[in-house]
C-alpha cells in the first residue's frame, strides 16, 4: 500500500492522521479508496468532473502528477503520495 501524506487542513477528515496507507495502482484509485476510507475528503480534492482541483497539487514521490499521467499515474506499494494545497495570499 502506498503512503499518502495528509496536509494539516485535511487532517480533521482523517481522524487527525498525518499519514495513511491506502491500496491502489494509480493515483485515481488511491483517491477513490481514500474517499471510501475517509468520506468527504474526495470533495476537497476533486472537482465536479472528477479531476484534481486546480489549487491542489499531488506528488508521487517528488514528481507532480500533472507532469506525469495525471490521475492515471501508476503507484507502487512503496511510493509516497503527497497532497499539497496551494498557498494564497500576499501582495
C-alpha positions in Angstrom: 0.0 0.0 0.0 1.2 3.5 -0.8 1.5 6.1 1.9 -0.5 9.3 1.5 0.8 12.3 3.4 -2.2 14.4 4.5 -1.8 18.2 4.8 -2.8 19.8 8.1 -6.1 21.4 6.7 -7.4 18.0 5.7 -6.4 16.0 8.8 -9.8 16.6 10.5 -11.2 14.3 7.8 -8.7 11.5 8.5 -9.1 11.4 12.3 -6.0 13.7 12.6 -3.8 11.2 10.8 -0.9 12.8 9.0 -0.2 9.7 7.0 -2.5 6.9 5.8 -1.8 3.7 3.9 -4.2 3.2 1.1 -4.3 0.5 -1.6 -4.4 1.4 -5.3 -2.5 1.0 -8.5 -3.0 4.6 -9.8 -3.4 8.0 -8.1 -7.0 7.9 -9.1 -7.6 4.6 -7.4 -5.8 5.8 -4.3 -8.0 8.9 -4.1 -11.2 6.8 -4.6 -10.0 4.4 -1.9 -9.1 7.4 0.3 -12.6 8.8 -0.1 -14.1 5.3 0.8 -12.0 5.2 3.9 -12.5 8.8 4.9 -15.8 10.1 3.4 -15.7 13.8 2.5 -12.1 14.1 1.6 -12.7 13.5 -2.1 -14.8 16.6 -2.5 -11.9 18.7 -1.1 -9.5 17.2 -3.7 -11.6 16.6 -6.8 -13.8 18.9 -8.9 -17.3 18.1 -10.2 -15.7 16.4 -13.3 -13.6 14.1 -11.1 -10.3 15.9 -11.8 -7.9 17.2 -9.2 -8.9 20.8 -8.3 -6.5 23.3 -9.8 -5.3 24.6 -6.4 -4.4 21.1 -5.2 -1.0 19.6 -6.2 -0.4 15.9 -5.8 3.1 14.4 -5.9 4.2 10.8 -6.3 7.5 10.8 -4.5 8.9 14.1 -5.9 7.0 14.2 -9.2 3.9 16.3 -9.6 1.2 14.1 -11.3 0.2 16.8 -13.8 3.7 16.3 -15.4 3.2 12.6 -15.4 -0.1 10.8 -16.3 -2.4 12.7 -14.0 -4.9 10.5 -12.1 -3.6 7.6 -14.2 -0.1 7.9 -12.8 0.9 4.4 -11.5 1.7 4.0 -7.8 3.8 1.3 -6.3 3.4 -0.1 -2.8 6.5 1.8 -1.5 5.6 5.1 -3.1 4.8 8.2 -1.0 2.0 10.4 -2.3 1.8 14.0 -1.0 -1.3 16.2 -1.2 -0.2 19.8 -1.2 -2.9 22.6 -1.2 -1.7 25.8 -3.0 -0.9 28.7 -0.7 -2.5 32.0 -1.4 -2.0 35.5 0.0 0.5 38.3 -0.1 0.6 41.3 -2.3 
